[in-house]
Amino acid sequence: MKEVLEIIAKSLVDDPDAVEVREVDEDQTVILELRVAESDMGKVIGKQGRIAKAIRTVVKAAASRENKRVAVEILQ
């Protein structure tokens, strides 16, 4: 799941080297923290959060195949 998020984020941004994904385990949920360059935040979030919502949907679908619960957080 971490790899899926990283691939998606790197394909969206202008500075793929600045993409950083950290995995944090909490109880029954895995939290994926996504950090991108300040100038690329808009590209990852999208208008009205549509791209961010789509990213979360894809990652949750990948996680459901492994019977895991995932939350994606986009951090500044």
C-alpha positions in Angstrom: 0.0 0.0 0.0 2.8 2.3 0.8 4.3 1.7 -2.6 1.0 2.3 -4.4 0.7 5.7 -2.7 4.2 6.6 -3.5 3.9 5.7 -7.2 0.6 7.7 -7.5 2.1 10.8 -5.7 5.3 10.8 -7.7 3.4 10.7 -11.0 1.3 13.7 -10.0 4.0 16.2 -8.7 6.7 18.2 -10.4 9.3 17.3 -7.8 9.1 13.5 -7.3 12.2 13.4 -5.2 10.4 15.4 -2.5 7.7 12.8 -2.1 7.9 11.0 1.2 5.5 8.3 2.6 5.7 7.2 6.1 3.7 4.2 7.5 2.4 4.3 11.1 0.7 1.3 12.7 -2.2 2.1 15.1 -4.4 -0.7 16.5 -6.1 -2.2 13.5 -5.4 0.7 11.1 -2.3 1.6 9.1 -1.9 5.4 8.6 0.1 6.5 5.6 1.5 10.0 5.9 2.2 11.7 2.6 4.5 14.6 2.4 5.2 16.5 -0.9 7.0 19.8 -1.7 5.1 22.9 -0.8 4.6 23.9 -4.4 3.1 20.5 -5.2 0.4 20.5 -2.5 -2.3 21.7 -4.9 -1.5 19.0 -7.4 -2.0 16.3 -4.7 -5.1 17.8 -3.2 -6.8 19.0 -6.4 -9.8 21.2 -6.8 -12.2 20.7 -3.9 -10.1 17.8 -2.7 -11.1 15.5 -5.6 -7.6 14.1 -6.3 -6.9 13.5 -2.6 -10.3 11.6 -2.4 -9.4 9.6 -5.5 -6.0 8.7 -4.0 -7.6 7.6 -0.7 -10.1 5.5 -2.7 -7.4 3.7 -4.6 -5.2 3.0 -1.6 -8.2 1.7 0.4 -9.1 -0.6 -2.4 -5.5 -2.0 -2.5 -5.7 -2.4 1.3 -9.0 -4.2 1.2 -7.5 -6.9 -1.0 -5.1 -7.6 2.0 -7.9 -7.3 4.6 -6.3 -4.2 6.1 -7.7 -0.8 7.1 -5.8 2.2 5.8 -6.0 6.0 6.3 -4.1 8.4 4.1 -3.1 11.8 5.6 -1.6 14.5 3.5 0.8 16.6 5.6 2.5 19.9 5.0 
